[in-house]
Amino acid sequence: MKLLLIHGLSRSPFSLFTLERRLQQAGWTTEQFAYAAVLESYDQIVERLRSRLETIADREPYGIVAHSLGGLLTRSALGKIRSALPKQIVMLGTPNRQPRLATFANQIPLFQWWTGQCGANLADPAFFDKLPPLTSSYTIIAGTSGLRGAWSPFGTDVNDGIVALNETYLSSRDRVITFPVYHTFMMNDQRIQETVVQAFDGRV
């Protein structure tokens, strides 16, 4: 089974290098999907991802590891796919519900320019209302090391510094696996890497 890795907003495939290496050590074949929000619209990225997923699906079974926005791109692309669905999806810090920080960030001109339609979608409740649900098996991993309290935009809510824990749920029935890590570099944590391996081994 091939594993497709999809990075987060404002990151690159290099951000998933150590996780990819760990998955390869565990015996999986891997491939990375790259995009740049400053150069492509969300819809263009989704279309490229859909095409890539269909190409892989026509050749072999596959799974997906997606960090942050990568999980939303995955949901959008799978809603359009005409081939086999992935056997397993692992989402790392993906805001499956509208992230409160996006509303503030999208008021900053530099953020608007750098993130384009991707950033605008994150601040749009209607975008999340229209996201397709996942029908494949999935695992959600979230961080809990973000600041809480009077000085935190999250108040007392558990968060990873960018996304609140309660924003990662697809369903109230989900069992989200948590670790004391921050959003941006969570994929480098060895405990998370081992959990991702276990998810694809069927041990989570």
HUSULKA-V896431 format. One record per residue. RES is the residue in one small letter. SS is DSSP state (h for helix, s for strand, l for the rest). PSI is psi in radians with two decimals (* if undefined). D_CENTER is the distance of its C-alpha to the mean C-alpha in Angstrom with 2 decimals. Layout:
RES/SS/PSI/D_CENTER, RES/SS/PSI/D_CENTER
//
This chain:
m/l/2.31/19.79, k/s/2.50/17.59, l/s/2.17/14.00, l/s/2.19/11.89, l/s/2.32/9.46, i/s/2.09/7.21, h/l/3.07/7.10, g/l/3.12/6.32, l/l/2.37/9.15, s/l/0.25/12.52, r/l/-3.02/11.62, s/l/2.99/12.84, p/h/-0.47/12.89, f/h/-0.51/15.23, s/h/-0.39/12.69, l/h/0.23/11.68, f/h/-0.83/15.41, t/h/-0.63/16.45, l/h/-0.74/13.82, e/h/-0.75/14.79, r/h/-0.70/18.38, r/h/-0.69/18.14, l/h/-0.66/16.85, q/h/-0.68/19.72, q/h/-0.53/22.11, a/l/-0.07/21.26, g/l/0.07/22.41, w/l/2.57/19.44, t/s/2.35/19.51, t/s/2.79/16.47, e/s/2.57/15.54, q/s/2.54/13.23, f/s/2.12/12.22, a/l/2.60/13.04, y/l/2.86/13.25, a/l/1.96/14.79, a/l/-0.45/14.51, v/l/-0.33/18.07, l/l/-0.39/19.42, e/l/2.64/17.80, s/l/2.84/17.15, y/h/-0.77/14.00, d/h/-0.66/16.23, q/h/-0.71/17.34, i/h/-0.77/13.99, v/h/-0.71/13.27, e/h/-0.71/16.77, r/h/-0.72/16.46, l/h/-0.74/13.42, r/h/-0.81/15.45, s/h/-0.73/18.42, r/h/-0.72/16.89, l/h/-0.69/15.62, e/h/-0.65/19.10, t/h/-0.79/20.79, i/h/-0.79/19.17, a/h/-0.55/19.78, d/l/-0.25/23.37, r/l/-0.63/23.95, e/l/2.84/22.34, p/l/2.70/20.06, y/s/2.85/16.46, g/s/2.98/13.19, i/s/2.37/9.55, v/s/2.11/7.38, a/s/2.26/3.84, h/s/2.25/3.29, s/l/-2.06/3.33, l/h/-0.48/4.77, g/h/-0.57/3.82, g/h/-0.61/3.06, l/h/-0.70/6.16, l/h/-0.70/7.72, t/h/-0.84/7.67, r/h/-0.75/9.38, s/h/-0.76/11.67, a/h/-0.71/12.65, l/h/-0.43/13.39, g/l/-0.25/15.50, k/l/-0.11/17.65, i/l/2.55/17.92, r/l/0.13/21.49, s/l/-2.95/21.15, a/l/2.54/20.13, l/l/2.82/16.82, p/l/2.65/14.78, k/l/-0.58/16.39, q/s/2.51/13.39, i/s/2.32/9.60, v/s/2.15/7.92, m/s/2.25/4.76, l/s/1.85/5.26, g/l/0.42/6.10, t/l/2.24/4.18, p/l/1.56/7.54, n/l/-0.14/8.73, r/l/2.73/12.02, q/l/2.12/13.35, p/l/2.26/12.90, r/h/-0.52/16.50, l/h/-0.47/16.19, a/h/-0.59/15.21, t/h/-0.72/18.67, f/h/-0.78/20.41, a/h/-0.63/18.56, n/l/-0.04/19.19, q/l/-0.10/22.88, i/l/2.11/22.98, p/h/-0.69/24.25, l/h/-0.71/22.64, f/h/-0.74/19.13, q/h/-0.77/20.06, w/h/-0.77/21.34, w/h/-0.57/18.59, t/h/-0.25/15.64, g/h/-2.40/17.73, q/h/-0.53/16.62, c/h/-0.83/12.91, g/h/-0.69/14.12, a/h/-0.69/16.68, n/h/-0.67/14.41, l/h/-0.44/12.61, a/l/0.13/16.22, d/l/1.91/17.42, p/h/-0.61/17.82, a/h/-0.58/18.97, f/h/-0.79/15.73, f/h/-0.57/14.01, d/h/-0.50/17.22, k/h/-0.10/17.03, l/l/2.33/13.54, p/l/2.53/14.39, p/l/2.89/13.97, l/l/2.34/12.83, t/l/-0.22/16.01, s/l/2.82/14.87, s/s/2.44/14.74, y/s/2.73/11.51, t/s/2.30/10.90, i/s/2.23/9.07, i/s/2.33/9.59, a/s/2.71/10.33, g/s/2.77/12.68, t/l/0.25/16.11, s/l/0.04/17.94, g/l/2.72/17.84, l/l/2.40/21.27, r/l/2.68/22.84, g/l/-2.85/26.19, a/l/-0.52/28.35, w/l/0.05/26.79, s/l/2.39/23.16, p/l/-0.22/21.58, f/l/-0.06/20.05, g/l/-2.23/23.57, t/l/0.04/23.72, d/l/2.40/20.23, v/l/2.40/18.22, n/s/2.99/15.36, d/l/0.26/13.65, g/l/-0.36/15.30, i/l/-0.74/12.72, v/l/2.32/11.24, a/s/2.62/13.74, l/h/-0.74/13.53, n/h/-0.11/14.89, e/h/-0.14/12.19, t/l/-0.23/9.55, y/l/2.34/12.00, l/l/-0.61/12.12, s/l/2.67/15.73, s/l/-0.24/18.31, r/l/-0.12/18.97, d/l/2.53/15.72, r/l/1.70/16.34, v/l/2.30/13.57, i/s/2.19/14.22, t/s/2.61/14.74, f/s/2.63/15.85, p/l/1.30/17.73, v/l/2.89/15.42, y/l/2.75/14.16, h/l/-0.90/10.72, t/l/-0.62/11.39, f/l/0.35/12.73, m/h/-0.54/11.47, m/h/-0.24/10.74, n/h/-0.16/14.48, d/l/2.24/15.77, q/h/-0.60/17.91, r/h/-0.69/17.56, i/h/-0.72/13.81, q/h/-0.72/14.51, e/h/-0.62/17.26, t/h/-0.66/15.30, v/h/-0.79/12.90, v/h/-0.79/16.24, q/h/-0.61/17.75, a/h/-0.70/15.17, f/h/-0.31/16.11, d/h/-0.10/19.69, g/l/0.40/19.78, r/l/0.15/20.66, v/l/*/18.08
//
